[in-house]
Amino acid sequence: MTEEQLGQLMQAKAFAEGHRPRLPEMSQFSAHLQTSADEKRRQIEADVVEVMAFLAGPVTPREITRMIPDANVDNIQNALRRLKSRGIVRTVVITMQRINRKMWVLA
């Protein structure tokens, strides 16, 4: 039996078992998850800008995390990067006790 014949046999058996070659359909639930994730991202970004305006100076992601409930440092860092790409915030390097720190300020 050649490789081609084996492939045809496997394909016929899969077809007989009810497997059909098609892309999976997107469910309503996954569309809802995507929408709610987008809303959460926008809310975190708005909260980050609000906290930065309140603190009015260079801040670290950890300082922002302490001010926003339900947020972790990774979410805050991702939000800061998205805001930076849109030109809303920028990074500055501040030397404290001979250590350079990357901090964020409103643009």
C-alpha positions in Angstrom: 0.0 0.0 0.0 1.4 3.3 -1.0 1.4 6.5 1.1 -1.2 8.0 -1.3 -3.5 5.0 -0.9 -3.1 5.1 2.9 -4.0 8.8 2.9 -7.1 8.2 0.8 -8.2 5.4 3.1 -7.7 7.5 6.2 -9.7 10.4 4.5 -12.6 8.0 3.6 -12.7 6.6 7.1 -12.7 10.1 8.7 -15.5 11.1 6.3 -17.5 8.0 7.2 -17.1 8.9 10.9 -18.6 12.3 10.3 -15.6 14.5 10.2 -15.9 17.3 7.6 -13.1 19.6 6.5 -14.2 23.1 7.5 -13.2 26.0 9.7 -14.6 26.1 13.3 -17.4 28.5 13.7 -17.0 31.5 16.0 -19.5 31.3 18.8 -21.4 34.1 20.4 -19.6 33.4 23.6 -16.1 34.0 22.2 -17.3 37.2 20.6 -18.6 38.3 24.0 -15.2 37.5 25.7 -13.4 39.6 23.1 -15.7 42.5 23.7 -15.4 42.3 27.4 -11.6 42.1 27.2 -11.5 45.2 25.0 -13.7 47.1 27.5 -11.4 46.0 30.4 -8.3 47.2 28.5 -9.9 50.6 27.8 -11.0 50.9 31.5 -7.5 50.1 32.8 -6.0 52.6 30.4 -8.4 55.3 31.6 -7.6 54.4 35.2 -3.9 54.7 34.5 -4.2 58.1 32.9 -6.4 59.3 35.8 -3.9 58.0 38.5 -1.0 59.6 36.6 -2.8 62.9 36.5 -3.6 62.7 40.2 0.0 61.9 41.1 1.3 64.6 38.7 4.9 63.4 38.4 7.1 60.5 37.3 5.6 57.2 38.5 6.5 53.5 38.3 4.0 50.8 37.4 4.0 49.5 41.0 2.9 52.9 42.3 0.0 52.9 39.8 -0.9 49.3 40.8 -1.3 50.4 44.4 -3.8 53.0 43.4 -6.0 50.8 41.1 -7.9 47.9 42.6 -8.2 44.7 40.6 -5.0 45.4 38.6 -1.7 43.7 38.5 1.7 45.0 37.4 1.5 43.2 34.0 -1.8 44.7 33.1 -0.5 48.2 34.1 2.7 47.7 32.1 0.7 46.6 29.0 -1.6 49.6 29.4 1.4 52.0 29.7 2.9 50.5 26.5 -0.3 51.0 24.6 -0.6 54.5 25.9 3.0 55.2 24.9 2.4 54.0 21.3 -0.6 56.5 21.1 1.6 59.3 22.5 -0.4 59.8 25.7 2.5 58.9 28.1 6.3 58.8 27.8 9.2 57.3 29.7 11.9 59.2 31.5 15.0 57.9 33.2 15.6 59.2 36.7 18.7 58.4 38.7 18.1 57.7 42.4 20.9 56.7 44.6 23.1 55.9 41.6 20.4 53.6 40.1 18.7 54.5 36.9 14.9 54.0 37.1 12.6 53.9 34.1 9.5 56.0 35.1 6.4 57.1 33.3 4.9 60.6 32.9 2.0 62.1 30.9 3.1 63.5 27.6 
